[in-house]
Amino acid sequence: MTHLQTFHIPQTVGATDADSRLGHDLIGAWQTDGILQVATEPAQDRVITDAIEASARFFRLPMPVKAGHVSDLTYSGYIASGEEVTAGEADYSEIFTVCPDIAADDPRVRHRWPCHGPVPWPDPGYARRMRALMDQFGSIGQRLLRLIALGLDLADLDALTGLTTDGWHHMRVLRFPALSEQTSRGIGAHTDYGLLVIAAQDDVGGLFIRPPVDGERRNRNWLDTESSAGRYENEEPWTYVTPQPSVLTVFPGDIMQFLTGGRLLSTPHKVKLNTRERFALAYFHEPGFNTTIRPFADPAGDDSIHYGTHFTNMFVRCYPDRVTTRRIEAEDRLSILRDLRDQQPAG
């Protein structure tokens, strides 16, 4: 069994020797294991528990009620089991996605920016619990990014947090059904498209991650010609992430791999169903929607990712038949993204 390294994150992060050592230790853990754990306090655990309990109540609602919480403007809202696709195969998880909650009269919504709109919340209590949790994860994410900058020996302590100003932070609340004769698949092998993933799970277990393997090339998921979906699904090694109380699991996404030139690799992961239902929360600490990202090693070069385009492409790929995707395509909202990219300053 692999024992994941667990770290205590300080309330403030500066350019101190202690913080620098911690940052280097975080980098070392990711380069060895592909994942690390962050310790939480009792007050933080209560926020997580409240969110999971509220989500369990939502997922127990009748299907017609859950299916009513879908938007054609944003990818926020309910996703039925089997609706999400990884490597051409349906995943068996129910999801409530929480993207930035943007009012219908916001100029970005009125100007037809893809993926922008209000969250179709089930009720105010659920919204309050999810917002509290995302605020908590967001605080941890910002401190982690400053530590990572120290660990990467970047000259600017805010080289990463500067990208996440008004970040497109979002979260997926997941319910996995119990194992059945039909399938043991929860979510197929994939890497996550964003910058930093912070996750919590209940005590059931089912998450597996793939650590870095010497000589193994990780796909550049941000390119149309490459995809990590389904890659290495049935090839060892995979590490089972044992549920533990009072910890979060944290790993890099595709944007982190791109920024660091592969020094930090996006972590492949998958979920297998267990003998009883399981709940998990996956939070994505992200750059701003209209942010253009360039590798640290070549900030003036031509190689770049426009985050909003990247996010939209990933969701269109995963949800080809969703009402949101159909509206994006029918109204050619992708042209808005092209205009946004063209307006970005060069270099």
Residue pairs with C-beta under 8 A, 6 or more apart in sequence:
1 240
1 242
2 33
2 211
2 239
2 240
4 29
4 33
4 35
4 36
4 37
4 241
4 249
5 25
5 29
5 33
5 36
5 37
6 36
6 37
6 38
6 39
6 247
7 22
7 25
7 26
7 29
7 36
7 37
7 38
7 39
8 38
8 39
9 38
9 39
9 140
9 143
9 144
9 147
10 19
10 22
10 143
11 143
12 143
13 19
13 143
13 146
13 147
13 150
13 157
14 157
15 150
15 157
19 146
19 147
19 150
20 150
20 151
22 147
22 150
22 151
23 147
23 148
23 149
23 150
23 151
23 152
24 150
24 151
25 151
26 36
26 144
26 147
26 148
26 151
27 148
27 151
27 152
27 263
27 264
29 35
29 36
30 36
30 251
30 252
30 264
30 265
30 267
31 212
31 263
31 264
32 211
32 212
33 211
33 239
34 209
34 210
34 211
34 212
34 239
34 251
34 265
34 267
34 268
35 209
35 211
35 239
35 241
35 249
35 250
35 251
35 267
36 249
36 250
36 251
37 244
37 247
37 248
37 249
37 250
38 140
38 144
38 198
38 247
38 248
38 249
38 250
39 246
39 247
40 48
40 246
40 247
40 248
41 246
42 246
44 136
45 245
45 246
47 129
47 132
47 133
47 136
48 133
48 136
48 200
48 281
50 129
50 132
50 133
51 129
51 130
51 132
51 133
51 173
51 281
52 200
52 202
52 279
52 281
54 125
54 126
54 129
54 130
55 96
55 126
55 173
55 175
55 279
55 281
56 175
56 279
58 66
58 96
58 122
58 126
59 66
59 94
59 96
59 175
61 122
63 80
66 78
66 80
66 94
67 78
67 80
68 78
68 120
69 77
69 78
69 96
69 120
69 121
69 122
70 77
70 78
70 120
70 322
70 323
70 324
71 77
71 117
71 118
71 119
71 120
71 323
71 324
72 323
72 324
72 326
72 327
73 104
73 109
73 115
73 116
73 117
73 118
73 324
73 327
74 99
74 102
74 115
74 116
74 117
74 118
74 119
74 324
75 97
75 99
75 115
75 315
75 319
75 322
75 324
76 97
76 98
76 99
76 101
76 117
76 118
76 119
76 120
76 170
77 96
77 97
77 119
77 120
78 94
78 95
78 96
78 120
79 94
79 95
79 96
79 97
79 319
79 322
80 94
81 91
81 92
81 93
81 94
81 177
82 90
82 91
82 92
83 90
83 319
83 321
83 322
84 90
84 91
84 93
84 95
84 187
84 318
84 319
85 91
85 318
85 319
85 320
86 187
86 188
86 189
86 190
86 229
86 230
86 318
87 188
87 189
87 190
87 227
87 229
87 230
87 233
88 230
89 185
89 188
89 230
91 185
91 186
91 187
91 188
92 176
92 177
92 183
92 185
92 186
92 273
93 174
93 175
93 176
93 177
93 186
93 187
93 271
94 174
94 175
94 176
94 177
95 172
95 173
95 174
95 175
96 122
96 172
96 173
97 170
97 171
97 172
97 173
98 119
98 130
98 134
98 170
98 171
98 172
98 173
99 115
99 119
99 168
99 170
100 116
100 168
100 169
100 170
100 289
101 118
101 119
101 127
102 108
102 109
102 116
102 117
102 118
103 109
103 118
104 117
104 118
106 116
108 116
109 116
109 117
111 336
112 331
112 333
112 336
113 289
113 308
113 333
113 336
113 340
114 308
114 312
114 328
114 333
114 334
114 336
114 337
115 289
115 308
115 311
115 312
115 315
115 324
115 328
116 289
119 127
121 127
130 171
130 173
133 171
133 281
133 283
134 169
134 171
134 283
137 169
137 171
137 198
137 248
137 283
137 285
138 167
138 169
138 283
138 285
140 198
140 248
141 164
141 169
141 196
141 198
141 283
141 285
142 161
142 164
142 285
144 196
144 198
144 250
144 285
145 160
145 161
145 164
145 195
145 196
145 285
146 157
146 158
146 160
146 161
148 160
148 264
149 156
149 157
149 158
149 159
149 160
149 161
150 157
152 260
152 263
152 264
152 296
154 160
154 296
156 162
159 296
160 195
160 259
163 195
163 287
163 288
163 291
163 293
164 195
164 285
164 286
164 287
164 288
165 288
166 288
167 285
167 286
167 287
167 288
168 286
168 287
168 288
168 289
168 307
168 308
168 311
169 283
169 284
169 285
169 286
170 283
170 284
170 286
171 281
171 282
171 283
171 284
172 281
172 282
172 284
173 279
173 281
174 279
174 280
174 281
174 282
175 277
175 278
175 279
176 186
176 206
176 271
176 273
176 274
176 277
176 278
176 279
176 280
177 273
177 277
178 273
178 274
178 275
178 276
178 277
179 273
179 274
179 275
180 273
183 273
184 272
184 273
185 272
185 273
186 206
186 270
186 271
186 272
186 273
186 278
187 270
187 271
188 229
188 230
188 233
188 270
189 210
189 228
189 229
189 230
189 231
189 232
189 233
189 268
189 269
189 270
190 228
190 229
190 230
190 268
190 269
190 270
191 218
191 219
191 221
191 228
191 253
191 254
191 266
191 267
191 268
191 269
192 253
192 254
192 266
192 267
192 269
192 282
192 284
193 221
193 222
193 253
193 254
193 255
193 310
193 311
193 314
194 253
194 254
194 255
194 284
194 285
194 286
194 311
195 252
195 253
195 255
195 256
195 259
195 284
195 285
195 286
195 287
196 250
196 252
196 253
196 256
196 284
196 285
196 286
197 250
197 251
197 252
197 253
197 267
197 282
197 283
197 284
197 285
198 248
198 249
198 250
198 282
198 283
198 285
199 207
199 248
199 249
199 250
199 280
199 281
199 282
199 283
200 248
200 249
200 280
200 281
201 207
201 241
201 243
201 249
201 278
201 279
201 280
201 281
202 243
202 278
202 279
202 280
203 243
203 245
204 243
204 274
204 276
204 277
204 278
204 279
205 240
205 241
205 242
205 243
205 274
205 278
206 271
206 272
206 273
206 274
206 278
207 240
207 241
207 249
207 269
207 270
207 271
207 280
208 238
208 239
208 240
208 241
208 269
208 270
208 271
208 272
209 238
209 239
209 241
209 251
209 267
209 268
209 269
210 232
210 237
210 238
210 239
210 267
210 268
210 269
211 237
211 239
211 267
212 265
213 237
216 232
218 228
218 257
218 262
218 265
218 266
218 268
219 226
219 227
219 228
219 231
220 226
220 254
220 257
220 258
221 227
221 228
221 254
221 266
221 314
222 254
222 255
222 258
222 305
222 310
224 313
228 254
228 266
228 268
231 268
232 268
233 270
238 270
241 249
251 267
251 269
252 264
252 265
252 266
252 267
253 266
253 267
253 284
254 266
255 286
255 287
255 293
255 305
255 307
255 310
256 264
256 266
257 264
257 265
257 266
258 293
258 295
258 305
259 293
259 295
259 296
260 295
260 296
261 295
261 296
261 297
271 280
286 307
286 311
287 293
287 307
288 307
289 307
289 308
289 311
290 306
290 307
290 308
290 340
290 344
291 306
291 307
291 308
292 304
292 305
292 306
292 307
292 341
292 344
293 304
293 305
293 306
293 307
294 300
294 301
294 303
294 304
295 301
295 303
299 347
300 347
306 337
306 340
306 341
306 344
308 337
308 340
309 337
309 340
309 341
312 328
312 334
312 337
315 324
315 325
316 325
316 328
316 329
319 325
327 333
328 334
